[in-house]
Amino acid sequence: MAMSHLLVLVLALLSALALPSSAASGSTLTQSGALTGDQTLASPGDTFRLGLFPACNRSRWFLGIWFTVSPDTVVWVANRDRPLTSPSGVVEVSGGGALVLRGGASNNDTVWSSSNSSAAAVVVAGAVAELRDTGNLVLTDAAGAVLWQSFEHPTNTFLPEMRVGRSLRTAAEWSLSSWRDADDPSPGDFRYVMDARGAPELHVWSRGRKTYRTGPWNGVRFSGIPEMTTFEDMFEFRFTATADEVSYMFRNRDSSPMSRVLLNESGVMQRMVWDRASGSWSNFWSGPRDQCDSYGRCGAFGVCNVVGAVVCGCIAGFAPRLAAEWYMRNTSSGCARRTPLQCGGGDGFYALRGVKLPDTHSSAVDAGATLQECARRCLADCSCTAYSAADIRGGGSGCIQWFGDLVDTRFVDGGQDLYVRLAKSELDAPKNTRKFAAVIALVIAGFLLLLLSLAFLMWRKARRSKKVSTMLDEAAELMSGECPTYPLGTIRTATNGFCKENIIGRGGFGVVYKGQLPDGQQVAVKKLSAESTAAQGLNNEFLNEVVLIAKLQHRNLVRLLGCCVHCSERMLVYEYMSNKSLDAFIFDERRRASLGWKTRLGIILGVARGVLYLHRDSRLNIIHRDLKAANVLLDADMVAKISDFGIARLFSSSADRQETITRTIIGTYGYMAPEYAMDGTVSFMQDVYSFGVLLLEIVSGLKNQRSFNLIAHAWELWEGGRSHDLVDPAIRGGCTAGELGQAVTCVQVALLCVQECPGQRPPMADVIPMLLQQKAPARPQRPVVCTPTRSHPAAAAAAALAAQAEITGGNELTITSHEGR
């Protein structure tokens, strides 16, 4: 028995000696060792592993590097074009100093090698392959000189300290190429490359065609990615442009989580960050972000604005080249000059503000020139069409000049200024037009004053007393019974004399104060500004809120407790919402994690029930017209309550009065229905559209704004079957499978609510059963801007472009700007 045990032990030792030796340490592989089967090489800190991994349903095997904490996240692949059919490959350092993968029919077949030379290799003694904690696999000789490194041959992943760019000395290129499929690492259709012509910038290409570009580097960030400045506390960005190389890299700052930039199989660039709490990757940023990031979306001399009712417009001084196609939304033909350039001193420049600079492949750069020199040079060259600063630091320096068409220009938040060359007549035309209009207006005004001044004075005298009496009677009637009144002294005491410490919000209407009534009840006092009330007498919005909210009682509507009218002072007293407004949570990086999915779903359903009450179940049928995150307040129990009825509108629910037309644009453009922005069409579906946008914001924690089209992003994810990826990363890891299913349903319902035309959107009575999964939602169509039906397309497009505005809201109770049409 003892002899048999000894025999087994000896055989085991012999078997161990017969196995190929791995590296001398866990992170290196020497010429005397090898990796076989499921053996792996680990970086010193065990951040990365090197070994064989399966793909294509385990039918193919590849040599790759992956994150230790996330084995499915492969960041580099060696034999992309020649996979193994089994995990029987052998990885070793050859005598010629190359890292090789052998396998196939014979173990001596070389499937992949780090050396491109087919000639007999020179013997390199002491070569060592080391996997570093950066994810870089480095092959060195005995003296430590680098023979080869994986960072010089990236696949689909851009890691910290890796370069993307090209060597101008050796013509080597460091670029990414996508996988063929999520489970197939063979080279796909998309490449991420540095274009070193003109002002260097990064491009995504597909089959010889550009699909996306970052814009040129401007000393701080890429022109088309202004949000890079918000990442600076997590990442350090470095752009190199010398006689030897043009490259871009990033580094993680101390204590920052692991990160990577992925070129996925759909051609989308994704900055992924590791969430230690959930043990998963969060999508931190992605590009293209929206349809305006699609290369050349608006053609030559076009400018894209994703917030606009009409996405594509022409730069000032240009008009659509093919008007008929342009107004049918086929904008590929671009724009053409209205007036040819004069050259020889007859031209000037129009400043196009806040844009991603155009494609720079036909540009010239002089980093040492000033902007003034840049302008002079452009005017002196008849082929120069525009110029801009090469470096935005210190007020702008350096010079980029464009020659030929300006392609792929778009508006972005925090964008740069582009100076476009125009004929002098184009620059003078607006001034001359304004002068002429002013003269005509003065003449007409003079005649009118001469003819009507006496009649006006007589009418004013006769009507003044009657008007004041009527307004006061109306106010007294509105504020009696259903809306109690408070003496000014009570309100002043409650707010501690309207002291600054009690301010909890402000906007165009004035200020909101926190107060406490004599009975101990906490309230929010909305005090209209003196300028507003003086301009309108008894302020229209004040009366609107009094008459509407006083007659509305619902759990999901903010409750009006009373009002105060004292001389020119106008105040509204509301119940106090201790958790303030919804936007203070979902758009705050620190606070949004406290809104778990159950709370968010409760808020969604609360807002939906409040809107349904306004549309159908209240004594008055009301369109809110400004439904947004800032106008949803949260009480101590996180119950959602809709607020701010200053621009709400009474509406008939009869079949023959389902919509009407207004000539005044009122609302917030990120939430505004397209038919209303373009034609002024008012209907209940206006609120449904706003609710759809709000629903996407609550699910994702992202804001629909100029620099990011949340609707387009949600559609792309839904169309690709990845709606769950839209769920806010701050809570996604803690969601159950059932909760993720609810979130996916919410995304589908939201996309139905933001459909192109009002008739395609569901009424609120159908929205709630869909959200509760009691009724299956229909399949949404691609959400695009609805074509106007009551005006010529050209007029609608011009009106929509002219009506663009930026709207800002307060913390809790907000007012929205009015825009004349």
Secondary structure, 3 states (H helix, E strand, C coil): CHHHHHHHHHHHHHHHHHCCCCCCCCCEEECCCCEECCCCEECCCCCEEEEEEEECCCCEEEEEEEECCEEEEEEEECCCCCCECCCCCEEEECCCCCEEEECCCCCCCEEEECCCCCCCCCCCCCCEEEECCCCCEEEECCCCCEEEEHHHCCCCEECCCCCEEEECCCCCEECEEEEEECCEEEEEEEEEEEECCCCCEEEEEECCEEEEECCCECCCCECCCHHHHHHCCCEEEEEEECCCEEEEEEEECCCCCCEEEEECCCCCEEEEEEECCCCEEEEEEEECCCHHHCCCCCCCCEEECCCCCCCEEECCCEEECCHHHHCCCCCCCCEEECCCCCCCCCEEEEEEEEEECCCCCCEEEECCCCHHHHHHHHHHCCCEEEEECCECHHHCECEEEEECCCCCEEECCCCEEEEEEEEHHHHHHHHHHHHHHHHHHHHHHHHHHHHHHHHHHHHHHHHHHHHHHHHHHHHHHHCCCCCCECCHHHHHHHCCCCCHHHEEEEECCEEEEEEECCCCCEEEEEEECHHHHHHHCCCHHHHHHHHHHCCCCCCCECCEEEEEEECCEEEEEEECCCCCECHHHHCCCCCHHHCCHHHHHHHHHHHHHHHHHHHHHCCCCEECCCCCHHHEEECCCCCEEECCCCCCEECCCCCCCCEEECCEEECCHHHCCHHHHHHCEEEHHHHHHHHHHHHHHHHHCCCCECCECHHHHHHHHHHCCCHHHHCCHHHHCCCCHHHHHHHHHHHHHHHHHCCCCHHHCCCHHHHHHHHCCCCCCCCCCCCCCCCCCCCCHHHHHHHHHHCCCCCCCCCCCCCCCEEEC
